[in-house]
Amino acid sequence: MGIFARIENGVVAEVIATERDIGELFHPAMGWVETAGREVAAGFAYVEGVFVAPPAEVAAPVVDTVASLQAQIAELAARVAALANG
């Protein structure tokens, strides 16, 4: 079985697996490329015959998240105090 990636503007748009000849299934202009056993998914770049994974998402630093949560807690505490004294 072959696994093929459809390349659109240098990026993998979709991946399919088939036992049939890809040339029989789709017009050659659609840009199907055999992955040759490499793990490929939509969103990968295809540069000069090589599949390149997209960069991993960078999570917000924990310090920023904690500081943001502390600010939200302080704001809610102030609202509760204002309602209690209201």
N, C-alpha and C positions, 0 to 999 in steps of 0.2 A: 504494500500500500504506500502511495506517495502522499506527502503532506506539502501543500502549496500555499504560498502567500500571494495575495493580490497587492501589487505595489501601485500606489496612487500618489503622485507628487513626491516620491522619495520616501513614503511612509507606508507601512503595512496597514491596509484597510480591512482585510479579513484573511482568515486562514481556513482551509478546508483539507480534508483527508479523502482520498479516493483511490480506488483500484483501477479506475479507467484512465485512459490517456487524457491529460488535461487539454490537449489540443483538440480533442473530439468534443469536449464539454463546452469550451468557451473559445471565443475568437482570440487569436494571438495578441491583438491590440489591447486586450484587457490587462495585460501585464502580470501574468501569473509566473511565479518563480518557485522552483522546488527548494524546500528548506533544508534538504539533505540531513535530516535527523536533528537539526538544531532546534532548540525550544524558541519559538517565535510566537508573538501575539500581536493583535492590533495595537498600533501605536509605536511599534519598533521602527526605527529608521532603517533604510536600505541604502547604504553608501558604498559605491564602487564594488558591488557584489558581496558585501558583508552586512549582516543584520546587526543592528546596534540597539540595545535595550534603552528605553527612555530613562532619564535620571530619576532616582528615587525621590519621593516627596520628602521635603525637609520639614520635620515637625517643629512647632514653636518650642523654644527653650522652656524647660520646666520652671525656671525662675520667673519668666514672664507670665506664665500661666498661674503660678501661685500668687504673684503680686496682683494680677487681675482679679482672682477670686477673693483675695483679702479686701480689695477695694469694693467689690460688690457686696461683701458681707458687711463692711462698715457702713455702706450706703443704706442697706436694708435695716441694719440696727438703728440708724438714725431715724429712718421713717417710722419704725415701730415705736421708738421713744417719743417721737413727735405725736403719734396717734395716742399713746398712753397718757401723755400730758395734755392732750388736746382740748 
